[in-house]
């Protein structure tokens, strides 16, 4: 910065003021600086600049799996709105491993991030460290809540499961339930939502017995458990409701391998439904009936809530609840698998 100030022929404070906010200097001064930038190719070191600020313009984001389409769509929405507000969203993946989540937390501390949005690992999360981080910076959890008090934006699992269970019971055999691996609070909450929805409709819940494996490889879990279940006599009912679409992908592949026809017509052996409406769900064979989480709205509300807690204006007229916990309703997507 000293070298550039000398190159442009202006004082260091004036140049620094420009890089903090170009509109804060006079038009003529801005033109001189921008011409010098074009000539010299100078750019301030973002991380060095932020180290000197009481509050940086870096926001941290941690997701359990950066290749999962749901988290990809979520982070893209967050990055877009953060950029519009003058912030850089720094995205890290915990890759389903608690040690990587811990490393991401420590990285954010070293970067002095202004705030963070985190989809926690859940049962394997370093919850104490996340809560401690939330004491120093605004912290929003998405997808699965960190606890029952911290700010959270996600899907109303009870509403979404009642929606899909009600449809499946009305349109055919009541569903049995193939859970997801117990990796976060969604696993337990969705199981409970299925059970209570079935009971509310006067139906007996049937939960498929599975081998407990806290893995994020949901497709393999669904595939292996389906083949094992079919080998042990089959599912309790002709309709299988999966905890999420990725588990359902595995079920569809295993059913195909076993020579079973999936669909809602009379000649089909199984009906299969999921939850989430992953981008690939409409392209499976057959296309998957599911309920859609509004990932765009989850991402928008999460970043706007974070910016609101930072005192930044986003132009949104959203009034956030006092407990800063937002649950969004899902929408059913009827396709030919169920």
Short mmCIF file of the C-alpha atoms (twelve columns), coordinates in Angstrom:
data_MODEL
# 
_entry.id   MODEL 
# 
loop_
_atom_site.group_PDB 
_atom_site.id 
_atom_site.type_symbol 
_atom_site.label_atom_id 
_atom_site.label_alt_id 
_atom_site.label_comp_id 
_atom_site.label_asym_id 
_atom_site.label_seq_id 
_atom_site.Cartn_x 
_atom_site.Cartn_y 
_atom_site.Cartn_z 
_atom_site.pdbx_PDB_model_num 
ATOM 1   C CA . UNK A 1   0.000   0.000   0.000   1 
ATOM 2   C CA . UNK A 2   2.916   2.366   0.784   1 
ATOM 3   C CA . UNK A 3   4.489   1.603   -2.593  1 
ATOM 4   C CA . UNK A 4   1.208   2.155   -4.404  1 
ATOM 5   C CA . UNK A 5   0.565   5.438   -2.559  1 
ATOM 6   C CA . UNK A 6   3.963   6.681   -3.713  1 
ATOM 7   C CA . UNK A 7   3.262   5.425   -7.260  1 
ATOM 8   C CA . UNK A 8   -0.099  7.211   -7.488  1 
ATOM 9   C CA . UNK A 9   1.166   10.371  -5.795  1 
ATOM 10  C CA . UNK A 10  -1.435  10.425  -3.014  1 
ATOM 11  C CA . UNK A 11  -1.270  9.926   0.732   1 
ATOM 12  C CA . UNK A 12  -1.613  6.450   2.250   1 
ATOM 13  C CA . UNK A 13  -4.802  7.424   4.179   1 
ATOM 14  C CA . UNK A 14  -6.454  8.673   0.963   1 
ATOM 15  C CA . UNK A 15  -5.612  5.468   -0.908  1 
ATOM 16  C CA . UNK A 16  -6.743  3.339   2.029   1 
ATOM 17  C CA . UNK A 17  -9.994  5.294   2.202   1 
ATOM 18  C CA . UNK A 18  -10.628 4.560   -1.479  1 
ATOM 19  C CA . UNK A 19  -10.118 0.816   -1.075  1 
ATOM 20  C CA . UNK A 20  -12.450 0.743   1.930   1 
ATOM 21  C CA . UNK A 21  -15.147 2.659   0.049   1 
ATOM 22  C CA . UNK A 22  -14.490 4.133   -3.443  1 
ATOM 23  C CA . UNK A 23  -17.446 6.501   -3.094  1 
ATOM 24  C CA . UNK A 24  -15.857 8.119   -0.018  1 
ATOM 25  C CA . UNK A 25  -13.246 10.024  -2.089  1 
ATOM 26  C CA . UNK A 26  -13.773 12.757  -4.654  1 
ATOM 27  C CA . UNK A 27  -14.534 11.787  -8.235  1 
ATOM 28  C CA . UNK A 28  -11.247 13.200  -9.538  1 
ATOM 29  C CA . UNK A 29  -9.256  11.362  -6.857  1 
ATOM 30  C CA . UNK A 30  -11.077 8.145   -7.664  1 
ATOM 31  C CA . UNK A 31  -10.242 8.498   -11.343 1 
ATOM 32  C CA . UNK A 32  -6.543  9.024   -10.549 1 
ATOM 33  C CA . UNK A 33  -6.461  5.933   -8.313  1 
ATOM 34  C CA . UNK A 34  -8.360  3.740   -10.765 1 
ATOM 35  C CA . UNK A 35  -6.057  4.777   -13.595 1 
ATOM 36  C CA . UNK A 36  -3.057  3.883   -11.414 1 
ATOM 37  C CA . UNK A 37  -4.632  0.507   -10.608 1 
ATOM 38  C CA . UNK A 38  -5.099  -0.187  -14.318 1 
ATOM 39  C CA . UNK A 39  -1.483  0.800   -15.023 1 
ATOM 40  C CA . UNK A 40  0.175   -1.002  -12.111 1 
ATOM 41  C CA . UNK A 41  -2.143  -3.987  -11.627 1 
ATOM 42  C CA . UNK A 42  -2.055  -3.380  -7.855  1 
ATOM 43  C CA . UNK A 43  -4.596  -5.108  -5.637  1 
ATOM 44  C CA . UNK A 44  -4.646  -4.993  -1.827  1 
ATOM 45  C CA . UNK A 45  -4.131  -8.305  -0.030  1 
ATOM 46  C CA . UNK A 46  -7.658  -9.110  1.147   1 
ATOM 47  C CA . UNK A 47  -6.572  -11.099 4.189   1 
ATOM 48  C CA . UNK A 48  -3.939  -8.585  5.246   1 
ATOM 49  C CA . UNK A 49  -6.471  -5.762  4.995   1 
ATOM 50  C CA . UNK A 50  -8.984  -7.675  7.079   1 
ATOM 51  C CA . UNK A 51  -6.434  -8.352  9.814   1 
ATOM 52  C CA . UNK A 52  -6.286  -4.603  10.428  1 
ATOM 53  C CA . UNK A 53  -10.055 -4.193  10.706  1 
ATOM 54  C CA . UNK A 54  -12.083 -4.509  13.871  1 
ATOM 55  C CA . UNK A 55  -14.682 -6.327  11.778  1 
ATOM 56  C CA . UNK A 56  -13.763 -7.985  8.501   1 
ATOM 57  C CA . UNK A 57  -15.891 -8.324  5.391   1 
ATOM 58  C CA . UNK A 58  -15.388 -12.108 5.347   1 
ATOM 59  C CA . UNK A 59  -18.239 -14.469 6.213   1 
ATOM 60  C CA . UNK A 60  -17.634 -18.126 6.974   1 
ATOM 61  C CA . UNK A 61  -19.766 -20.984 5.646   1 
ATOM 62  C CA . UNK A 62  -19.363 -24.651 6.637   1 
ATOM 63  C CA . UNK A 63  -21.314 -27.465 4.957   1 
ATOM 64  C CA . UNK A 64  -21.036 -31.225 5.575   1 
ATOM 65  C CA . UNK A 65  -20.566 -32.081 1.885   1 
ATOM 66  C CA . UNK A 66  -19.687 -29.550 -0.796  1 
ATOM 67  C CA . UNK A 67  -20.660 -31.964 -3.613  1 
ATOM 68  C CA . UNK A 68  -24.204 -32.507 -2.325  1 
ATOM 69  C CA . UNK A 69  -26.541 -30.640 -4.749  1 
ATOM 70  C CA . UNK A 70  -28.617 -29.279 -1.853  1 
ATOM 71  C CA . UNK A 71  -25.594 -27.663 -0.186  1 
ATOM 72  C CA . UNK A 72  -24.236 -26.493 -3.555  1 
ATOM 73  C CA . UNK A 73  -27.479 -24.623 -4.259  1 
ATOM 74  C CA . UNK A 74  -27.598 -23.299 -0.704  1 
ATOM 75  C CA . UNK A 75  -24.055 -21.892 -0.745  1 
ATOM 76  C CA . UNK A 76  -24.519 -20.391 -4.206  1 
ATOM 77  C CA . UNK A 77  -27.472 -18.387 -2.910  1 
ATOM 78  C CA . UNK A 78  -25.539 -17.309 0.177   1 
ATOM 79  C CA . UNK A 79  -22.487 -16.256 -1.864  1 
ATOM 80  C CA . UNK A 80  -24.587 -14.185 -4.279  1 
ATOM 81  C CA . UNK A 81  -26.345 -12.161 -1.575  1 
ATOM 82  C CA . UNK A 82  -23.155 -11.787 0.486   1 
ATOM 83  C CA . UNK A 83  -21.343 -10.400 -2.550  1 
ATOM 84  C CA . UNK A 84  -24.142 -7.917  -3.198  1 
ATOM 85  C CA . UNK A 85  -23.755 -6.711  0.390   1 
ATOM 86  C CA . UNK A 86  -19.983 -6.264  0.008   1 
ATOM 87  C CA . UNK A 87  -18.963 -9.455  1.840   1 
ATOM 88  C CA . UNK A 88  -16.878 -12.440 0.764   1 
ATOM 89  C CA . UNK A 89  -18.386 -15.827 1.657   1 
ATOM 90  C CA . UNK A 90  -15.564 -18.234 2.463   1 
ATOM 91  C CA . UNK A 91  -16.976 -21.771 2.049   1 
ATOM 92  C CA . UNK A 92  -15.398 -24.837 3.659   1 
ATOM 93  C CA . UNK A 93  -16.606 -28.448 3.770   1 
ATOM 94  C CA . UNK A 94  -16.355 -30.659 6.828   1 
ATOM 95  C CA . UNK A 95  -16.680 -33.664 4.499   1 
ATOM 96  C CA . UNK A 96  -18.678 -35.480 7.165   1 
ATOM 97  C CA . UNK A 97  -15.650 -35.559 9.481   1 
ATOM 98  C CA . UNK A 98  -15.571 -33.877 12.905  1 
ATOM 99  C CA . UNK A 99  -11.846 -33.129 12.652  1 
ATOM 100 C CA . UNK A 100 -12.412 -31.190 9.416   1 
ATOM 101 C CA . UNK A 101 -15.276 -29.290 11.016  1 
ATOM 102 C CA . UNK A 102 -12.980 -28.379 13.907  1 
ATOM 103 C CA . UNK A 103 -10.268 -27.269 11.460  1 
ATOM 104 C CA . UNK A 104 -12.820 -25.093 9.622   1 
ATOM 105 C CA . UNK A 105 -13.822 -23.449 12.918  1 
ATOM 106 C CA . UNK A 106 -10.175 -22.693 13.726  1 
ATOM 107 C CA . UNK A 107 -9.655  -21.345 10.188  1 
ATOM 108 C CA . UNK A 108 -12.541 -18.934 10.628  1 
ATOM 109 C CA . UNK A 109 -11.069 -17.752 13.919  1 
ATOM 110 C CA . UNK A 110 -7.733  -17.071 12.245  1 
ATOM 111 C CA . UNK A 111 -9.464  -15.162 9.433   1 
ATOM 112 C CA . UNK A 112 -11.365 -13.086 11.989  1 
ATOM 113 C CA . UNK A 113 -14.637 -13.663 10.109  1 
ATOM 114 C CA . UNK A 114 -17.470 -11.245 10.833  1 
ATOM 115 C CA . UNK A 115 -20.058 -14.030 11.107  1 
ATOM 116 C CA . UNK A 116 -20.776 -17.562 9.955   1 
ATOM 117 C CA . UNK A 117 -23.461 -19.844 8.542   1 
ATOM 118 C CA . UNK A 118 -23.002 -23.501 9.444   1 
ATOM 119 C CA . UNK A 119 -24.758 -26.745 8.560   1 
ATOM 120 C CA . UNK A 120 -23.446 -28.723 11.544  1 
ATOM 121 C CA . UNK A 121 -22.500 -32.389 11.408  1 
ATOM 122 C CA . UNK A 122 -24.871 -33.008 14.280  1 
ATOM 123 C CA . UNK A 123 -24.012 -36.066 16.356  1 
ATOM 124 C CA . UNK A 124 -20.316 -35.693 15.555  1 
ATOM 125 C CA . UNK A 125 -20.194 -31.893 15.701  1 
ATOM 126 C CA . UNK A 126 -17.889 -30.047 18.036  1 
ATOM 127 C CA . UNK A 127 -20.977 -28.419 19.500  1 
ATOM 128 C CA . UNK A 128 -19.116 -26.819 22.406  1 
ATOM 129 C CA . UNK A 129 -16.696 -25.129 20.000  1 
ATOM 130 C CA . UNK A 130 -19.492 -23.998 17.691  1 
ATOM 131 C CA . UNK A 131 -21.421 -22.539 20.614  1 
ATOM 132 C CA . UNK A 132 -18.252 -20.812 21.821  1 
ATOM 133 C CA . UNK A 133 -17.725 -19.384 18.332  1 
ATOM 134 C CA . UNK A 134 -21.330 -18.155 18.457  1 
ATOM 135 C CA . UNK A 135 -20.483 -16.175 21.598  1 
ATOM 136 C CA . UNK A 136 -17.925 -14.092 19.690  1 
ATOM 137 C CA . UNK A 137 -19.588 -13.646 16.275  1 
ATOM 138 C CA . UNK A 138 -23.133 -13.968 14.875  1 
ATOM 139 C CA . UNK A 139 -23.682 -17.630 13.982  1 
ATOM 140 C CA . UNK A 140 -26.618 -19.065 12.007  1 
ATOM 141 C CA . UNK A 141 -27.204 -22.794 11.603  1 
ATOM 142 C CA . UNK A 142 -29.017 -24.204 8.564   1 
ATOM 143 C CA . UNK A 143 -30.481 -27.577 7.559   1 
ATOM 144 C CA . UNK A 144 -30.167 -29.052 11.072  1 
ATOM 145 C CA . UNK A 145 -30.208 -26.878 14.213  1 
ATOM 146 C CA . UNK A 146 -27.183 -26.607 16.461  1 
ATOM 147 C CA . UNK A 147 -29.469 -26.742 19.510  1 
ATOM 148 C CA . UNK A 148 -33.009 -25.668 20.412  1 
ATOM 149 C CA . UNK A 149 -32.092 -22.042 21.161  1 
ATOM 150 C CA . UNK A 150 -29.523 -20.827 18.614  1 
ATOM 151 C CA . UNK A 151 -30.551 -18.947 15.418  1 
ATOM 152 C CA . UNK A 152 -31.656 -21.440 12.767  1 
ATOM 153 C CA . UNK A 153 -33.161 -21.516 9.261   1 
ATOM 154 C CA . UNK A 154 -34.467 -24.784 7.845   1 
ATOM 155 C CA . UNK A 155 -37.407 -26.927 6.782   1 
ATOM 156 C CA . UNK A 156 -40.420 -27.709 8.941   1 
ATOM 157 C CA . UNK A 157 -39.984 -31.502 8.958   1 
ATOM 158 C CA . UNK A 158 -43.286 -32.110 10.694  1 
ATOM 159 C CA . UNK A 159 -45.217 -30.235 8.017   1 
ATOM 160 C CA . UNK A 160 -43.291 -31.827 5.143   1 
ATOM 161 C CA . UNK A 161 -43.667 -35.389 6.427   1 
ATOM 162 C CA . UNK A 162 -47.340 -34.972 7.172   1 
ATOM 163 C CA . UNK A 163 -47.752 -33.768 3.582   1 
ATOM 164 C CA . UNK A 164 -46.037 -36.782 1.981   1 
ATOM 165 C CA . UNK A 165 -47.408 -39.388 4.441   1 
ATOM 166 C CA . UNK A 166 -50.965 -38.121 3.923   1 
ATOM 167 C CA . UNK A 167 -50.579 -38.347 0.126   1 
ATOM 168 C CA . UNK A 168 -49.093 -41.847 0.212   1 
ATOM 169 C CA . UNK A 169 -51.826 -43.138 2.525   1 
ATOM 170 C CA . UNK A 170 -54.569 -41.653 0.337   1 
ATOM 171 C CA . UNK A 171 -53.108 -42.878 -2.954  1 
ATOM 172 C CA . UNK A 172 -52.122 -46.457 -2.076  1 
ATOM 173 C CA . UNK A 173 -50.673 -48.686 0.629   1 
ATOM 174 C CA . UNK A 174 -49.516 -46.731 3.712   1 
ATOM 175 C CA . UNK A 175 -45.718 -46.268 3.692   1 
ATOM 176 C CA . UNK A 176 -43.057 -47.992 5.704   1 
ATOM 177 C CA . UNK A 177 -40.068 -45.805 6.537   1 
ATOM 178 C CA . UNK A 178 -36.429 -46.218 5.509   1 
ATOM 179 C CA . UNK A 179 -34.457 -43.880 7.694   1 
ATOM 180 C CA . UNK A 180 -31.279 -41.976 6.904   1 
ATOM 181 C CA . UNK A 181 -28.001 -42.744 8.703   1 
ATOM 182 C CA . UNK A 182 -27.983 -41.072 12.159  1 
ATOM 183 C CA . UNK A 183 -25.596 -38.285 11.203  1 
ATOM 184 C CA . UNK A 184 -27.509 -35.243 12.493  1 
ATOM 185 C CA . UNK A 185 -30.694 -34.138 14.224  1 
ATOM 186 C CA . UNK A 186 -32.666 -34.459 10.978  1 
ATOM 187 C CA . UNK A 187 -32.374 -38.250 11.233  1 
ATOM 188 C CA . UNK A 188 -34.198 -38.362 14.565  1 
ATOM 189 C CA . UNK A 189 -36.615 -35.521 13.794  1 
ATOM 190 C CA . UNK A 190 -37.730 -37.010 10.482  1 
ATOM 191 C CA . UNK A 191 -38.239 -40.452 12.029  1 
ATOM 192 C CA . UNK A 192 -40.387 -38.866 14.729  1 
ATOM 193 C CA . UNK A 193 -42.283 -36.823 12.112  1 
ATOM 194 C CA . UNK A 194 -43.073 -39.982 10.103  1 
ATOM 195 C CA . UNK A 195 -44.255 -41.851 13.199  1 
ATOM 196 C CA . UNK A 196 -46.487 -39.044 14.461  1 
ATOM 197 C CA . UNK A 197 -47.938 -38.451 10.969  1 
ATOM 198 C CA . UNK A 198 -48.881 -42.112 10.605  1 
ATOM 199 C CA . UNK A 199 -50.470 -42.167 14.052  1 
ATOM 200 C CA . UNK A 200 -52.419 -38.975 13.339  1 
ATOM 201 C CA . UNK A 201 -53.909 -40.704 10.279  1 
ATOM 202 C CA . UNK A 202 -54.801 -43.799 12.278  1 
ATOM 203 C CA . UNK A 203 -52.130 -45.918 10.588  1 
ATOM 204 C CA . UNK A 204 -49.510 -48.143 12.200  1 
ATOM 205 C CA . UNK A 205 -45.926 -46.937 11.615  1 
ATOM 206 C CA . UNK A 206 -43.515 -49.475 10.106  1 
ATOM 207 C CA . UNK A 207 -39.859 -48.531 10.421  1 
ATOM 208 C CA . UNK A 208 -37.488 -50.718 8.385   1 
ATOM 209 C CA . UNK A 209 -34.806 -52.330 10.541  1 
ATOM 210 C CA . UNK A 210 -31.398 -51.112 9.375   1 
ATOM 211 C CA . UNK A 211 -27.783 -51.477 10.374  1 
ATOM 212 C CA . UNK A 212 -26.676 -48.335 12.216  1 
ATOM 213 C CA . UNK A 213 -23.955 -46.677 10.173  1 
ATOM 214 C CA . UNK A 214 -23.356 -42.920 10.705  1 
ATOM 215 C CA . UNK A 215 -22.093 -42.375 7.159   1 
ATOM 216 C CA . UNK A 216 -22.879 -39.507 4.809   1 
ATOM 217 C CA . UNK A 217 -22.837 -41.923 1.845   1 
ATOM 218 C CA . UNK A 218 -26.635 -41.948 1.737   1 
ATOM 219 C CA . UNK A 219 -26.983 -43.564 -1.699  1 
ATOM 220 C CA . UNK A 220 -24.869 -46.574 -0.675  1 
ATOM 221 C CA . UNK A 221 -26.804 -46.842 2.578   1 
ATOM 222 C CA . UNK A 222 -30.140 -46.952 0.710   1 
ATOM 223 C CA . UNK A 223 -28.805 -49.435 -1.841  1 
ATOM 224 C CA . UNK A 224 -27.263 -51.824 0.704   1 
ATOM 225 C CA . UNK A 225 -30.208 -51.696 3.109   1 
ATOM 226 C CA . UNK A 226 -32.717 -52.330 0.330   1 
ATOM 227 C CA . UNK A 227 -30.871 -55.412 -0.933  1 
ATOM 228 C CA . UNK A 228 -30.531 -56.677 2.636   1 
ATOM 229 C CA . UNK A 229 -34.225 -56.040 3.348   1 
ATOM 230 C CA . UNK A 230 -35.325 -57.743 0.127   1 
ATOM 231 C CA . UNK A 231 -33.114 -60.701 1.004   1 
ATOM 232 C CA . UNK A 232 -34.833 -60.962 4.400   1 
ATOM 233 C CA . UNK A 233 -38.359 -61.158 3.030   1 
ATOM 234 C CA . UNK A 234 -38.964 -57.655 1.710   1 
ATOM 235 C CA . UNK A 235 -40.370 -54.365 2.981   1 
ATOM 236 C CA . UNK A 236 -43.314 -54.354 5.435   1 
ATOM 237 C CA . UNK A 237 -45.507 -52.595 2.854   1 
ATOM 238 C CA . UNK A 238 -45.512 -51.975 -0.880  1 
ATOM 239 C CA . UNK A 239 -44.771 -48.272 -0.305  1 
ATOM 240 C CA . UNK A 240 -41.348 -47.081 0.888   1 
ATOM 241 C CA . UNK A 241 -40.879 -43.539 2.200   1 
ATOM 242 C CA . UNK A 242 -37.202 -42.589 2.463   1 
ATOM 243 C CA . UNK A 243 -35.796 -40.027 4.884   1 
ATOM 244 C CA . UNK A 244 -34.192 -38.153 1.990   1 
ATOM 245 C CA . UNK A 245 -33.871 -38.353 -1.787  1 
ATOM 246 C CA . UNK A 246 -30.307 -39.605 -1.726  1 
ATOM 247 C CA . UNK A 247 -31.386 -42.665 0.268   1 
ATOM 248 C CA . UNK A 248 -34.214 -43.080 -2.258  1 
ATOM 249 C CA . UNK A 249 -31.690 -43.059 -5.128  1 
ATOM 250 C CA . UNK A 250 -30.070 -46.107 -3.568  1 
ATOM 251 C CA . UNK A 251 -33.469 -47.793 -3.148  1 
ATOM 252 C CA . UNK A 252 -34.326 -47.256 -6.829  1 
ATOM 253 C CA . UNK A 253 -30.983 -48.710 -7.956  1 
ATOM 254 C CA . UNK A 254 -31.329 -51.743 -5.687  1 
ATOM 255 C CA . UNK A 255 -34.922 -52.346 -6.804  1 
ATOM 256 C CA . UNK A 256 -33.795 -52.283 -10.439 1 
ATOM 257 C CA . UNK A 257 -30.980 -54.732 -9.690  1 
ATOM 258 C CA . UNK A 258 -33.480 -57.027 -7.965  1 
ATOM 259 C CA . UNK A 259 -35.802 -56.922 -10.990 1 
ATOM 260 C CA . UNK A 260 -38.549 -54.978 -9.226  1 
ATOM 261 C CA . UNK A 261 -40.692 -52.410 -11.037 1 
ATOM 262 C CA . UNK A 262 -41.136 -49.105 -9.204  1 
ATOM 263 C CA . UNK A 263 -44.140 -46.876 -9.859  1 
ATOM 264 C CA . UNK A 264 -47.732 -46.168 -8.901  1 
ATOM 265 C CA . UNK A 265 -49.558 -48.354 -11.435 1 
ATOM 266 C CA . UNK A 266 -51.103 -51.715 -10.512 1 
ATOM 267 C CA . UNK A 267 -48.365 -53.754 -12.229 1 
ATOM 268 C CA . UNK A 268 -45.594 -52.180 -10.094 1 
ATOM 269 C CA . UNK A 269 -43.903 -53.987 -7.209  1 
ATOM 270 C CA . UNK A 270 -42.982 -50.940 -5.129  1 
ATOM 271 C CA . UNK A 271 -43.795 -47.277 -4.673  1 
ATOM 272 C CA . UNK A 272 -40.849 -45.149 -3.543  1 
ATOM 273 C CA . UNK A 273 -40.906 -41.567 -2.243  1 
ATOM 274 C CA . UNK A 274 -38.253 -39.275 -0.805  1 
ATOM 275 C CA . UNK A 275 -37.712 -35.914 0.860   1 
ATOM 276 C CA . UNK A 276 -35.736 -32.808 -0.215  1 
ATOM 277 C CA . UNK A 277 -36.305 -32.657 -4.011  1 
ATOM 278 C CA . UNK A 278 -32.654 -32.937 -4.941  1 
ATOM 279 C CA . UNK A 279 -31.986 -31.539 -8.454  1 
ATOM 280 C CA . UNK A 280 -31.521 -35.086 -9.816  1 
ATOM 281 C CA . UNK A 281 -34.816 -36.364 -8.372  1 
ATOM 282 C CA . UNK A 282 -36.816 -35.479 -11.468 1 
ATOM 283 C CA . UNK A 283 -34.340 -37.394 -13.673 1 
ATOM 284 C CA . UNK A 284 -34.262 -40.749 -11.863 1 
ATOM 285 C CA . UNK A 285 -35.981 -43.748 -13.428 1 
ATOM 286 C CA . UNK A 286 -38.802 -43.443 -12.629 1 
ATOM 287 C CA . UNK A 287 -38.837 -39.765 -11.563 1 
ATOM 288 C CA . UNK A 288 -38.999 -39.538 -7.775  1 
ATOM 289 C CA . UNK A 289 -42.062 -38.351 -5.867  1 
ATOM 290 C CA . UNK A 290 -40.775 -36.203 -3.016  1 
ATOM 291 C CA . UNK A 291 -41.273 -33.027 -1.010  1 
ATOM 292 C CA . UNK A 292 -39.246 -29.976 -1.928  1 
ATOM 293 C CA . UNK A 293 -37.136 -28.041 0.525   1 
ATOM 294 C CA . UNK A 294 -36.876 -24.430 -0.586  1 
ATOM 295 C CA . UNK A 295 -33.066 -24.261 -0.657  1 
ATOM 296 C CA . UNK A 296 -33.066 -20.843 -2.311  1 
ATOM 297 C CA . UNK A 297 -35.232 -19.381 0.430   1 
ATOM 298 C CA . UNK A 298 -33.260 -21.123 3.187   1 
ATOM 299 C CA . UNK A 299 -30.051 -19.625 1.789   1 
ATOM 300 C CA . UNK A 300 -31.601 -16.174 1.361   1 
ATOM 301 C CA . UNK A 301 -33.072 -16.033 4.841   1 
ATOM 302 C CA . UNK A 302 -29.903 -17.395 6.453   1 
ATOM 303 C CA . UNK A 303 -27.621 -14.767 4.907   1 
ATOM 304 C CA . UNK A 304 -30.145 -11.970 5.456   1 
ATOM 305 C CA . UNK A 305 -30.542 -12.973 9.107   1 
ATOM 306 C CA . UNK A 306 -26.755 -12.978 9.476   1 
ATOM 307 C CA . UNK A 307 -26.431 -9.556  7.836   1 
ATOM 308 C CA . UNK A 308 -29.286 -8.296  10.026  1 
ATOM 309 C CA . UNK A 309 -27.380 -9.411  13.127  1 
ATOM 310 C CA . UNK A 310 -24.309 -7.604  11.762  1 
ATOM 311 C CA . UNK A 311 -26.344 -4.412  11.390  1 
ATOM 312 C CA . UNK A 312 -26.185 -4.464  7.589   1 
ATOM 313 C CA . UNK A 313 -29.145 -3.372  5.489   1 
ATOM 314 C CA . UNK A 314 -30.152 -5.746  2.676   1 
ATOM 315 C CA . UNK A 315 -33.234 -3.895  1.506   1 
ATOM 316 C CA . UNK A 316 -35.402 -6.799  2.669   1 
ATOM 317 C CA . UNK A 317 -38.637 -6.055  4.520   1 
ATOM 318 C CA . UNK A 318 -38.431 -9.392  6.342   1 
ATOM 319 C CA . UNK A 319 -39.225 -9.153  10.045  1 
ATOM 320 C CA . UNK A 320 -37.274 -11.845 11.846  1 
ATOM 321 C CA . UNK A 321 -38.847 -13.609 14.852  1 
ATOM 322 C CA . UNK A 322 -37.496 -12.766 18.290  1 
ATOM 323 C CA . UNK A 323 -36.076 -16.259 18.756  1 
ATOM 324 C CA . UNK A 324 -34.396 -16.028 15.319  1 
ATOM 325 C CA . UNK A 325 -35.607 -19.506 14.346  1 
ATOM 326 C CA . UNK A 326 -37.282 -19.829 10.943  1 
ATOM 327 C CA . UNK A 327 -39.008 -23.006 9.710   1 
ATOM 328 C CA . UNK A 328 -40.141 -23.127 6.081   1 
ATOM 329 C CA . UNK A 329 -42.952 -25.304 4.769   1 
ATOM 330 C CA . UNK A 330 -42.234 -27.771 1.959   1 
ATOM 331 C CA . UNK A 331 -44.163 -28.484 -1.246  1 
ATOM 332 C CA . UNK A 332 -45.026 -31.944 -2.553  1 
ATOM 333 C CA . UNK A 333 -43.644 -32.932 -5.965  1 
ATOM 334 C CA . UNK A 334 -45.766 -35.701 -7.492  1 
ATOM 335 C CA . UNK A 335 -43.903 -37.882 -9.976  1 
ATOM 336 C CA . UNK A 336 -44.264 -41.451 -11.217 1 
ATOM 337 C CA . UNK A 337 -42.291 -43.354 -8.548  1 
ATOM 338 C CA . UNK A 338 -45.221 -43.134 -6.106  1 
# 
